[in-house]
Amino acid sequence: MVEKPEQKPKPGSIVEVYNRDGTFAGRGFYNGHSRIALRMLTEDPDEAIDEHYFRRKIGEAIRLRRDLLKLDAVTNAYRVVHSEGDGLSGLVVDRYGDLLVIEYFSAGMWRIRDLVREIFDEHFPNSRMYWFAEEHVGKQESFDCHAPAPPDASIIEEYGLKFKVQPGTKHKTGFFCDQRDNRLLLAPFCEDARVLDLCCNSGGFAIYAKVKGQAKEVIGVDLDEEILEIAKANAQLNKAKVRFVQADIFPYLRDAHVNGEQFDVVILDPAKMTRDREQVIPALKKYLDMNKLALNVVKPGGVLVTCSCTGLVSEEQFLDMLRRAAFYANRRVQVIEVRGAGRDHPFMAHAPESRYLKTVFCRVE
């Protein structure tokens, strides 16, 4: 629907957008090379997209976390800017103690990178900063982000627990703050329980289960040896006895089922399955296969917490997949609660695409 202008603006240029009938639609970043040609910033004809605009929008995002949500009372690690959710399409900023991690998703935000860092330096004085863009994003958006050397690890606190965060590895900005409140909600289900944390990453759910939930036994499984080293360090930081296993969850779960292994609580939180709309059906098939296997090792009356951070998979599709997984596993699944990302990951009512995380708490019979 976007007609390419005769004079081609540079990727990330700010342009005025008009409807077919010639009426003003808004202003935003334009990128003729990207799959997202327009990233709208305002629909107000009197609002200029200038330095003042970005200072105001970033300031509003920070005040939401600090003043309204009062996140500093429970953690020093949270998402400060959530792209479209804060009206700043193409920019994600996470705070990890004294370290700010900036991720660029658009050429427009990359063009104002110096201003972005200047604004954050004013709001978080003396903070370290690290910035990056994923390689596929740079190619799609036609900009070349040379990330600095990875920073030293940061130790963050969340509801009294400590975690080592190491940005600059392949694990997004370094830690998954979006599951913070879901980790806390999990804890009461784990008292004196046998817990299995699948795709455990840096051990968040597993450590909450052991320390906050007083679980009897906790096993964390992940394929990535590098992230498991961080998970082990996190367990030591919290004096949590967790057994971490390096394995592919598919053969691990098949073997566990054959051996009659059962758990009171199973958490399944895999990485994003796809960024491509054409691959949503294969992604749902993967979710089906892994949830079916996970259901096989949940004790009757036990709890399954199953998650999807694939934004292209809707909540409706994910719940339908869970229904089918239960059917194939010959189990009955009673959905207790469907949750999303923490409140530091807001989404705009007119842009529900940024509501990406589904975390489903179930009782399994």
Beta strands, then each sheet from edge to edge (+ up, - down):
strand 1: 13-18
strand 2: 24-30
strand 3: 38-42
strand 4: 77-82
strand 5: 91-96
strand 6: 99-104
strand 7: 128-132
strand 8: 154-158
strand 9: 161-165
strand 10: 194-198
strand 11: 217-222
strand 12: 243-246
strand 13: 263-268
strand 14: 298-308
strand 15: 333-339
strand 16: 358-364
sheet 1: 1+ 2- 3+
sheet 2: 4+ 5- 6+ 7+
sheet 3: 8+ 9-
sheet 4: 12+ 11+ 10+ 13+ 14+ 16- 15+
end
